[in-house]
Amino acid sequence: MAAGIIGIFIAGGDLRPARAAAIQNSATGTVGGSSLDLGNATITLNGVPSGSAVTSVVAEISPNAVAMGSGGNVFIYDVLPTIGGSDTGVDRVAITAPSGYANLAVTSVSVGGAPAVASCPAPAAGEYCATATGQVMTIALGTKVMATLTNIRVNFTADAPGSSGNADFGSTVDDSATGSAAQAATAGNADGDPADANSVNVTVLAGVSPALSTVVAAPPFVPADGVTVSTITVTLRDSNGQPVAGKTIALSSDRGAADTITQPALNTDAGGVATGTVRSATVGTAVITASDTTDVIVLAMQPTVGFNQGLVLNIDKAAGKTEALLGETVTYRIEVRNTTAADVVQVKVDDRIPPSFKYLQGSARLNGAPAADPTGNRTLTFDLGTVPALADSNGNGRADPGEPGYMALSYQLVIGSGATPGEYTNTAVARDVCALCVISNRDEAAISVVVDPLFDLGTIIGKVFEDKDRDGRQGPDEPGVAGAMVALDDGTYAVTDEHGRYHFPAVTPGQRMLKINLNSIAAETAATTGETLVVSMTPGLLAKANFGVLHRPGSTETIGHPGLTGVAVGTTSQTEPVDVTGSLEAYFVLINGQQADLPTIDVRMGLQTLEEVVELEGDRLTKPIEFQIEATRPEDVLSWSLIITDAAGQAIRTLQGQGAPPASLSWNGDTDDGRTIEGGQIYQYRVDLRYPDEGRSSSPPRLFGVNRTTAVSLSLSSGAFRGRSDELSPKARQTLKRAAAVLRRFPNEKIVVEGHADATVSKDLDMDFSRKRAEAAVRYLVEVEGIAPERFVVRWYGSARPIASNDTEKGRRMNRRVEVNERITQPGLARMRERARTEPQVRINESAVRIDSDGHFQTRVSGEDLRRIPIEVTASDGSSLRTVVPIPRLEILEPRGEQRLVYGTRGDGYRVFDPADRGPTGPGGAIVVLRLRGRTEPDNEVLFDGQPVSVNPDATFEAELPMKLGHNSFGLVVRNLAGYTRITNLLVVVSDRDERGGLRVVVEPVPNLTVKLPPAGGTLKSPVLVIAGATDPGNRIQVNEKPVTVGPDGQFSLTTRLPSGRSRILIQVTDPEGRTGAIEREVEVSETQVFFMAFADGEVGQMSARGYLQGAGMDKRTEFYSKGRVAYYLKGFVAGKYLITSAFDTGKREFGQMFKDLDRAENDRLLTNLDPDKLYPVYGDSGTVVYDAQSQGRF
């Protein structure tokens, strides 16, 4: 019978078992005229897709909270579809971010845990293409997901909104090959971890700023009485400076239990404030730390609180003399008395000494005995240590010499050459733990420094003349200048007489400077000899200083201009933190999305067996051990080491070399000390590599055993004993009983019993605990099982030899054990012991980073000067690495801050268009063009708003910033040769309006003002100054804040008196609209005090004649004559008060000729007139010397 195949096509059918139905074959057919037998027919069912991509889908996102306004947040979005038999599968995922999130960017995608490779626009198998439009990120998969419950993980970054709140990140999945609508995901467990949030909701928080938050201790020092408290006020603020409420605050002290801290009773209030207190009975300084335990944040501010002993001492200070000369030594004495019945500790005495006084090394005495020299310069600090408690044996209520509680400190100071005559005071006070922790009264001692009137002073004479020929010498037709003021460097000044003569008495010797006050002569005067002269004064001698002057034009200052409009340009830049993400499972690290080049290493023995075991024949290996080494980046390796350790962790053999490690390495089993590895032992091996820039990499540690069969090898864990005692449990007795049966078969072998403990108690208790348990096992084997006691070797190690980590309960149970081993000479198979799992760790930029249950980690590294990020990784298998990732430099040099620019101007780095000349761009076009200038490394790539920018050889780069009115945003990205990036956002705000909406005036109008002033830097002869000028009528004038009347024509004039020394003359003008302007000038007014000491004598006589008078040269019968001589030798008195010292002699001459031709005579003649009203001769000039306005007169 002919057979046939009948195909049945069921359109839109659903063939899932849950909805099965009977199918009846009603088909007919013939073959060669014969009917077909339907019993031989084969039915083929072809299912047609129902149109659904998935049956259902859940999604979740992490993290579920971000900081408000934070940029570059890293998110992980997991999608888990349930795909039925008739579902078509998933090849497209769309994630929609809530409003306010910006800069959305997909960084990586994985399907079923396998990373996919980015490839656009048409991804192939194992690839994906991600695009972002508005708030939607669409991920097209090159391989359709057909297996149900296959995890699709999308990693992306986004900037958080600028306001707080929460919203969902929605998502849909679909099959792009069908026209069916995309199916929305619901929140659920999409990452396989039911304990996490399992939510698609993200909360935007206003987080706590450790830098802006404050911690204040008030008062900063209190008595150490255990009662008085210092209040610690903590104010939490977020990154915008706003208070953060509802946070738990914890306070701590670096002194621990020495201080009593009362923690804040409440969380931070609406103002972000929480308060606690600290008190102590221990003298010292405590550093207070505040932490926000809610967010695990330690605040940056750490105030100190000093705990001192209060006012417990009394001090008395005295000087050994009341007057002293330069160079003399003065002895000071400070008496310290304890006023309490308790010792006063940590006592220091601070003594503020006068300027130009110096401590004499080695002069300190404490209670008469030599004491250590003090520290410091102007403030001397003597360390007295402890002042004993007061023991008032004589009952007078105070500590006296010889009584406990009394101490006497003495020392000496030398008066230096820089000291000037006057009173000098130094002040002493006692303190303890800090510079302000005063524990006594303050006392002072004064001493007067005087000069030697006989030998220490000198005299200056001179004149001021009109130097018409500018030769610096006075000619016959160059008269003296009267009323000129000459100032000495000590503030004394003299005014010349009608002949231009002046003098300074009682001048201190040394290099002395004189300066002529040109303003005292006229406003238009210049010095031909220079305004200053320096003379060298010798004690007891004279010096001369002459000044030549000429008139010059005066000085007029003018201000005033109208206001100018323009724009205000404010620039801010923000360098984004560097995002670091990675996975220990996939063993990768991403730096701003760029995968870091991690150095890795692995090593294995060349054995193909299930267990890594080597064989011994006698005391040698049957064949050498071959190690196979695989390293990444071998060309960068500086050195390598293969390290083999015994069961105790001690290195027994180290093979090492420089450069890349060999692919294969052979070892014959010899140790570094010449021995051979032992049978029945377990050894560990690993390879360490060293790379440049502190880089390193270590392979996972691996074990191998040496072949040996152990007849007895058992371990009694903590469960073999009752509690933490040494009493054996029944189970342990049965184990030991079976072991005893084996030991009897080898009667000649030694048995080693070792006791071990965990590290939960002290070292001594651990040793005792392990000993007792080992001895309990031996007692049972000897007393119950009859094993000879001499066969046993009992050892105990406490917690020194753990086989597991003591950080977990499981590890501690493994470490609490008793091991019984028989040393048998026959070879056997070595047992491989369980290794405790290494705790994985990640450190980024020297800080630990949290690792989630999937081995993922992420963090952000901030810092304007960030140039490198150290990365340290330790995996659970014991492998580790350290590498340093270079971060490119990105520094914005300009623009910075705020600029105010006038329309239609250009300058260095800017160009401002006039509103009428902005070109074809229209109202929305650029109004300002600024120069962008930054700095990076020379080989880096710079992108400005996505466009490349050239980097100059000096590592700077430049670009133009065309800006319109309002907010202008720009993005800068720098990428180094390794592919790592740094991002900075630049915001420039341009405004042409002020706060009231009017045109912005960038250069304020200044009212008109003209003033005639003395030349800048001049010295006035008098504190009285006349200031005159002009302004616009209606304006107001102030001189040094005093109003001045302005006439109808705008003229004004003011006579003001200035203080001595340097003064500021400020003339301010204000117009009726309140706009102001000012002219400022600094002048110097000299009012000084001098002393003069001189000695002079003369001869006066009367001549009488009779007869031919003309022949005698006389006009009258009787005439007076006057002859004199001025001489100085050492010191002499003038007017009964001043002594002059001199080595100069004029010779006798008529008084009328004494002041003529001084230039020719130079220093050979000093001429004076005799004052008949005084007892002693004086100098003959009538110049005035001013002693600081106390007196003046004619010499």
Secondary structure as GFF3:
##gff-version 3
##sequence-region A 1 1195
A	DSSP	beta_strand	5	9	.	.	.	ID=ss1
A	DSSP	three_ten_helix	17	19	.	.	.	ID=ss2
A	DSSP	beta_strand	30	31	.	.	.	ID=ss3
A	DSSP	beta_strand	34	35	.	.	.	ID=ss4
A	DSSP	three_ten_helix	38	40	.	.	.	ID=ss5
A	DSSP	beta_strand	42	46	.	.	.	ID=ss6
A	DSSP	beta_strand	56	62	.	.	.	ID=ss7
A	DSSP	beta_strand	65	67	.	.	.	ID=ss8
A	DSSP	beta_strand	73	82	.	.	.	ID=ss9
A	DSSP	beta_strand	90	96	.	.	.	ID=ss10
A	DSSP	beta_strand	102	111	.	.	.	ID=ss11
A	DSSP	beta_strand	114	118	.	.	.	ID=ss12
A	DSSP	beta_strand	127	133	.	.	.	ID=ss13
A	DSSP	beta_strand	136	145	.	.	.	ID=ss14
A	DSSP	beta_strand	152	159	.	.	.	ID=ss15
A	DSSP	beta_strand	165	168	.	.	.	ID=ss16
A	DSSP	beta_strand	170	174	.	.	.	ID=ss17
A	DSSP	beta_strand	183	184	.	.	.	ID=ss18
A	DSSP	beta_strand	186	187	.	.	.	ID=ss19
A	DSSP	beta_strand	201	205	.	.	.	ID=ss20
A	DSSP	beta_strand	214	218	.	.	.	ID=ss21
A	DSSP	beta_strand	221	223	.	.	.	ID=ss22
A	DSSP	beta_strand	230	235	.	.	.	ID=ss23
A	DSSP	beta_strand	249	253	.	.	.	ID=ss24
A	DSSP	three_ten_helix	256	258	.	.	.	ID=ss25
A	DSSP	beta_strand	259	262	.	.	.	ID=ss26
A	DSSP	beta_strand	273	280	.	.	.	ID=ss27
A	DSSP	beta_strand	284	292	.	.	.	ID=ss28
A	DSSP	beta_strand	297	298	.	.	.	ID=ss29
A	DSSP	beta_strand	304	308	.	.	.	ID=ss30
A	DSSP	beta_strand	313	319	.	.	.	ID=ss31
A	DSSP	beta_strand	323	324	.	.	.	ID=ss32
A	DSSP	beta_strand	329	338	.	.	.	ID=ss33
A	DSSP	beta_strand	344	352	.	.	.	ID=ss34
A	DSSP	beta_strand	357	359	.	.	.	ID=ss35
A	DSSP	beta_strand	365	366	.	.	.	ID=ss36
A	DSSP	beta_strand	369	370	.	.	.	ID=ss37
A	DSSP	beta_strand	379	387	.	.	.	ID=ss38
A	DSSP	beta_strand	406	415	.	.	.	ID=ss39
A	DSSP	beta_strand	422	431	.	.	.	ID=ss40
A	DSSP	beta_strand	443	449	.	.	.	ID=ss41
A	DSSP	beta_strand	458	466	.	.	.	ID=ss42
A	DSSP	beta_strand	485	488	.	.	.	ID=ss43
A	DSSP	beta_strand	493	495	.	.	.	ID=ss44
A	DSSP	beta_strand	501	507	.	.	.	ID=ss45
A	DSSP	beta_strand	510	517	.	.	.	ID=ss46
A	DSSP	three_ten_helix	518	520	.	.	.	ID=ss47
A	DSSP	beta_strand	525	527	.	.	.	ID=ss48
A	DSSP	beta_strand	532	537	.	.	.	ID=ss49
A	DSSP	beta_strand	542	544	.	.	.	ID=ss50
A	DSSP	beta_strand	547	551	.	.	.	ID=ss51
A	DSSP	beta_strand	555	561	.	.	.	ID=ss52
A	DSSP	beta_strand	564	575	.	.	.	ID=ss53
A	DSSP	beta_strand	578	583	.	.	.	ID=ss54
A	DSSP	beta_strand	588	591	.	.	.	ID=ss55
A	DSSP	beta_strand	594	595	.	.	.	ID=ss56
A	DSSP	beta_strand	601	605	.	.	.	ID=ss57
A	DSSP	beta_strand	613	614	.	.	.	ID=ss58
A	DSSP	beta_strand	616	617	.	.	.	ID=ss59
A	DSSP	beta_strand	620	621	.	.	.	ID=ss60
A	DSSP	beta_strand	625	631	.	.	.	ID=ss61
A	DSSP	three_ten_helix	634	636	.	.	.	ID=ss62
A	DSSP	beta_strand	639	645	.	.	.	ID=ss63
A	DSSP	beta_strand	651	658	.	.	.	ID=ss64
A	DSSP	beta_strand	664	667	.	.	.	ID=ss65
A	DSSP	beta_strand	682	691	.	.	.	ID=ss66
A	DSSP	beta_strand	695	698	.	.	.	ID=ss67
A	DSSP	beta_strand	702	706	.	.	.	ID=ss68
A	DSSP	beta_strand	713	716	.	.	.	ID=ss69
A	DSSP	three_ten_helix	718	720	.	.	.	ID=ss70
A	DSSP	alpha_helix	730	745	.	.	.	ID=ss71
A	DSSP	beta_strand	751	756	.	.	.	ID=ss72
A	DSSP	alpha_helix	763	779	.	.	.	ID=ss73
A	DSSP	pi_helix	780	784	.	.	.	ID=ss74
A	DSSP	three_ten_helix	789	791	.	.	.	ID=ss75
A	DSSP	beta_strand	792	796	.	.	.	ID=ss76
A	DSSP	alpha_helix	809	815	.	.	.	ID=ss77
A	DSSP	beta_strand	817	822	.	.	.	ID=ss78
A	DSSP	beta_strand	841	844	.	.	.	ID=ss79
A	DSSP	beta_strand	847	848	.	.	.	ID=ss80
A	DSSP	beta_strand	856	861	.	.	.	ID=ss81
A	DSSP	beta_strand	868	874	.	.	.	ID=ss82
A	DSSP	beta_strand	880	886	.	.	.	ID=ss83
A	DSSP	beta_strand	891	894	.	.	.	ID=ss84
A	DSSP	beta_strand	897	902	.	.	.	ID=ss85
A	DSSP	beta_strand	906	907	.	.	.	ID=ss86
A	DSSP	beta_strand	910	912	.	.	.	ID=ss87
A	DSSP	three_ten_helix	915	917	.	.	.	ID=ss88
A	DSSP	three_ten_helix	919	921	.	.	.	ID=ss89
A	DSSP	beta_strand	928	935	.	.	.	ID=ss90
A	DSSP	beta_strand	941	944	.	.	.	ID=ss91
A	DSSP	beta_strand	947	949	.	.	.	ID=ss92
A	DSSP	beta_strand	956	963	.	.	.	ID=ss93
A	DSSP	beta_strand	966	975	.	.	.	ID=ss94
A	DSSP	beta_strand	981	991	.	.	.	ID=ss95
A	DSSP	beta_strand	1001	1003	.	.	.	ID=ss96
A	DSSP	beta_strand	1006	1013	.	.	.	ID=ss97
A	DSSP	beta_strand	1019	1020	.	.	.	ID=ss98
A	DSSP	beta_strand	1024	1031	.	.	.	ID=ss99
A	DSSP	beta_strand	1036	1039	.	.	.	ID=ss100
A	DSSP	beta_strand	1042	1044	.	.	.	ID=ss101
A	DSSP	beta_strand	1051	1057	.	.	.	ID=ss102
A	DSSP	beta_strand	1061	1070	.	.	.	ID=ss103
A	DSSP	beta_strand	1076	1085	.	.	.	ID=ss104
A	DSSP	beta_strand	1097	1104	.	.	.	ID=ss105
A	DSSP	three_ten_helix	1110	1112	.	.	.	ID=ss106
A	DSSP	beta_strand	1118	1125	.	.	.	ID=ss107
A	DSSP	beta_strand	1127	1128	.	.	.	ID=ss108
A	DSSP	beta_strand	1144	1145	.	.	.	ID=ss109
A	DSSP	beta_strand	1149	1150	.	.	.	ID=ss110
A	DSSP	three_ten_helix	1151	1153	.	.	.	ID=ss111
A	DSSP	alpha_helix	1158	1161	.	.	.	ID=ss112
A	DSSP	three_ten_helix	1162	1164	.	.	.	ID=ss113
A	DSSP	beta_strand	1184	1186	.	.	.	ID=ss114
###
